[in-house]
Amino acid sequence: MNKVGLLKKLHNASRGNLFSTEIPKATKEDEKKIKELVGELESEGKIKLRECVQREYSVYLHGILKYASE
């Protein structure tokens, strides 16, 4: 998964400008990569993360999509 793929997934999981999605992970490395990508999107001002929950087999993300050209 890359940054563009994650942003598209968040756009597809959104209602209006709020998103809520669960991303499956296989390893600790996947979890680390997801956190890194979310951090990059936040620093670029494309999303505002409200909640990030580490579950046993997935990462749950909840937040706001900031309106910007795709």
N, CA, C and O of each residue as an XYZ file, in Angstrom:
280
protein
N       0.848     -1.177      0.000
C       0.000      0.000      0.000
C       0.889      1.233      0.000
O       1.906      1.296      0.691
N       0.472      2.210     -0.798
C       1.199      3.477     -0.818
C       0.275      4.608     -0.386
O      -0.895      4.379     -0.081
N       0.797      5.819     -0.362
C       0.057      6.970      0.130
C      -1.178      7.266     -0.726
O      -2.243      7.579     -0.193
N      -1.039      7.168     -2.031
C      -2.152      7.428     -2.944
C      -3.244      6.372     -2.768
O      -4.431      6.695     -2.756
N      -2.836      5.116     -2.632
C      -3.795      4.028     -2.418
C      -4.558      4.198     -1.112
O      -5.763      3.953     -1.057
N      -3.866      4.615     -0.066
C      -4.514      4.840      1.221
C      -5.501      6.000      1.133
O      -6.603      5.912      1.674
N      -5.123      7.079      0.463
C      -6.013      8.224      0.323
C      -7.266      7.845     -0.461
O      -8.363      8.278     -0.111
N      -7.120      7.042     -1.517
C      -8.281      6.572     -2.291
C      -9.186      5.709     -1.419
O     -10.410      5.820     -1.490
N      -8.592      4.856     -0.604
C      -9.373      3.999      0.291
C     -10.164      4.849      1.288
O     -11.317      4.542      1.590
N      -9.549      5.910      1.793
C     -10.230      6.804      2.720
C     -11.357      7.569      2.027
O     -12.416      7.784      2.616
N     -11.130      7.981      0.770
C     -12.187      8.655      0.001
C     -13.380      7.720     -0.202
O     -14.529      8.145     -0.086
N     -13.111      6.455     -0.502
C     -14.188      5.483     -0.720
C     -14.931      5.146      0.571
O     -16.103      4.770      0.526
N     -14.273      5.274      1.707
C     -14.887      4.940      2.994
C     -15.513      6.161      3.660
O     -15.915      6.100      4.823
N     -15.596      7.262      2.930
C     -16.071      8.496      3.564
C     -17.550      8.745      3.304
O     -18.127      8.286      2.318
N     -18.129      9.486      4.228
C     -19.484     10.019      4.098
C     -19.340     11.516      4.273
O     -19.044     12.004      5.364
N     -19.551     12.236      3.190
C     -19.260     13.665      3.253
C     -17.766     13.831      3.393
O     -17.005     13.405      2.525
N     -17.341     14.448      4.478
C     -15.901     14.580      4.683
C     -15.394     13.741      5.865
O     -14.223     13.840      6.231
N     -16.266     12.917      6.463
C     -15.845     12.026      7.549
C     -15.539     10.640      7.004
O     -16.272     10.125      6.160
N     -14.477     10.045      7.477
C     -14.166      8.678      7.062
C     -14.008      7.788      8.276
O     -13.652      8.233      9.367
N     -14.284      6.521      8.050
C     -14.131      5.498      9.069
C     -13.850      4.198      8.332
O     -14.682      3.725      7.558
N     -12.689      3.628      8.570
C     -12.314      2.416      7.851
C     -11.422      1.533      8.698
O     -10.770      1.990      9.637
N     -11.407      0.269      8.350
C     -10.566     -0.706      9.020
C      -9.652     -1.319      7.956
O     -10.126     -1.865      6.960
N      -8.355     -1.223      8.174
C      -7.373     -1.718      7.211
C      -6.730     -2.978      7.775
O      -6.119     -2.938      8.842
N      -6.864     -4.098      7.065
C      -6.256     -5.336      7.572
C      -4.729     -5.256      7.554
O      -4.135     -4.628      6.677
N      -4.111     -5.904      8.536
C      -2.645     -5.945      8.591
C      -2.216     -7.395      8.800
O      -2.928     -8.180      9.427
N      -1.069     -7.733      8.281
C      -0.555     -9.086      8.424
C       0.579     -9.137      9.447
O       0.733    -10.121     10.170
N       1.369     -8.067      9.496
C       2.530     -8.045     10.384
C       2.643     -6.699     11.098
O       1.917     -5.755     10.786
N       3.552     -6.625     12.050
C       3.843     -5.376     12.748
C       4.385     -4.334     11.768
O       4.168     -3.134     11.940
N       5.080     -4.800     10.756
C       5.634     -3.904      9.744
C       4.511     -3.208      8.971
O       4.621     -2.028      8.638
N       3.425     -3.946      8.685
C       2.265     -3.353      8.015
C       1.667     -2.237      8.870
O       1.318     -1.171      8.362
N       1.554     -2.491     10.155
C       1.011     -1.501     11.092
C       1.876     -0.242     11.092
O       1.361      0.876     11.077
N       3.181     -0.432     11.108
C       4.123      0.681     11.112
C       4.005      1.495      9.821
O       4.045      2.725      9.849
N       3.860      0.799      8.689
C       3.743      1.456      7.385
C       2.452      2.271      7.310
O       2.460      3.390      6.797
N       1.340      1.722      7.815
C       0.059      2.430      7.809
C       0.171      3.702      8.639
O      -0.279      4.763      8.206
N       0.765      3.610      9.823
C       0.950      4.789     10.680
C       1.798      5.844      9.978
O       1.506      7.037     10.058
N       2.839      5.406      9.299
C       3.732      6.312      8.591
C       2.984      7.045      7.474
O       3.125      8.258      7.320
N       2.189      6.303      6.694
C       1.435      6.900      5.593
C       0.383      7.877      6.106
O       0.195      8.947      5.528
N      -0.298      7.514      7.182
C      -1.302      8.403      7.778
C      -0.627      9.678      8.274
O      -1.167     10.772      8.107
N       0.532      9.546      8.873
C       1.279     10.708      9.339
C       1.652     11.647      8.195
O       1.575     12.867      8.336
N       2.055     11.072      7.062
C       2.402     11.878      5.890
C       1.181     12.622      5.364
O       1.263     13.807      5.039
N       0.037     11.918      5.280
C      -1.189     12.560      4.794
C      -1.633     13.680      5.734
O      -2.135     14.711      5.286
N      -1.447     13.473      7.036
C      -1.798     14.508      8.008
C      -0.879     15.716      7.880
O      -1.341     16.857      7.917
N       0.412     15.474      7.730
C       1.360     16.588      7.622
C       1.171     17.373      6.324
O       1.485     18.562      6.268
N       0.660     16.715      5.285
C       0.377     17.398      4.018
C      -0.946     18.147      4.057
O      -1.258     18.905      3.140
N      -1.727     17.938      5.116
C      -2.990     18.643      5.261
C      -4.145     18.031      4.508
O      -5.153     18.699      4.277
N      -4.023     16.766      4.117
C      -5.097     16.108      3.363
C      -6.133     15.452      4.264
O      -7.291     15.310      3.873
N      -5.726     15.049      5.474
C      -6.658     14.439      6.425
C      -6.385     14.985      7.825
O      -5.324     15.545      8.101
N      -7.362     14.807      8.686
C      -7.213     15.098     10.124
C      -7.662     13.841     10.838
O      -8.846     13.507     10.810
N      -6.750     13.143     11.471
C      -7.043     11.878     12.132
C      -7.597     12.138     13.519
O      -6.991     12.859     14.313
N      -8.751     11.550     13.810
C      -9.349     11.668     15.140
C      -9.011     10.463     15.997
O      -8.786     10.588     17.201
N      -8.978      9.293     15.369
C      -8.781      8.067     16.136
C      -8.015      7.048     15.294
O      -8.282      6.877     14.104
N      -7.071      6.385     15.927
C      -6.317      5.296     15.306
C      -6.216      4.188     16.350
O      -5.517      4.330     17.354
N      -6.920      3.087     16.105
C      -6.973      1.994     17.068
C      -6.267      0.772     16.479
O      -6.601      0.314     15.387
N      -5.292      0.258     17.217
C      -4.580     -0.944     16.797
C      -5.357     -2.162     17.289
O      -5.485     -2.381     18.493
N      -5.866     -2.936     16.364
C      -6.567     -4.162     16.730
C      -5.684     -5.346     16.388
O      -4.616     -5.183     15.797
N      -6.124     -6.523     16.756
C      -5.295     -7.704     16.575
C      -4.915     -7.950     15.110
O      -3.761     -8.247     14.800
N      -5.904     -7.822     14.210
C      -5.642     -8.118     12.798
C      -5.887     -6.926     11.879
O      -5.891     -7.084     10.658
N      -6.090     -5.743     12.442
C      -6.361     -4.580     11.607
C      -6.019     -3.279     12.337
O      -5.709     -3.263     13.529
N      -6.089     -2.200     11.574
C      -5.912     -0.854     12.118
C      -7.175     -0.082     11.763
O      -7.534      0.022     10.590
N      -7.852      0.463     12.777
C      -9.082      1.223     12.570
C      -8.736      2.703     12.531
O      -8.085      3.220     13.439
N      -9.175      3.384     11.470
C      -8.909      4.809     11.311
C     -10.223      5.571     11.235
O     -11.161      5.139     10.565
N     -10.289      6.704     11.923
C     -11.477      7.552     11.914
C     -11.000      8.993     11.890
O     -10.136      9.380     12.677
N     -11.562      9.788     10.986
C     -11.135     11.174     10.918
C     -11.889     11.974      9.883
O     -12.999     11.619      9.487
N     -11.268     13.067      9.447
C     -11.873     14.014      8.526
C     -10.991     14.146      7.292
O      -9.773     14.293      7.388
N     -11.643     14.089      6.123
C     -10.948     14.377      4.869
C     -11.024     15.878      4.650
O     -12.107     16.461      4.710
N      -9.911     16.490      4.404
C      -9.910     17.916      4.099
C     -10.088     18.052      2.594
O      -9.474     17.319      1.819
N     -10.917     18.977      2.193
C     -11.213     19.117      0.772
C     -10.002     19.682      0.026
O      -9.471     20.742      0.356
N      -9.600     18.936     -0.977
C      -8.488     19.332     -1.817
C      -8.656     18.636     -3.159
O      -9.368     17.636     -3.253
N      -8.022     19.143     -4.177
C      -8.119     18.488     -5.474
C      -7.406     17.150     -5.418
O      -6.371     17.015     -4.766
N      -7.953     16.177     -6.095
C      -7.396     14.808     -6.035
C      -6.212     14.661     -6.926
O      -5.624     13.582     -6.997
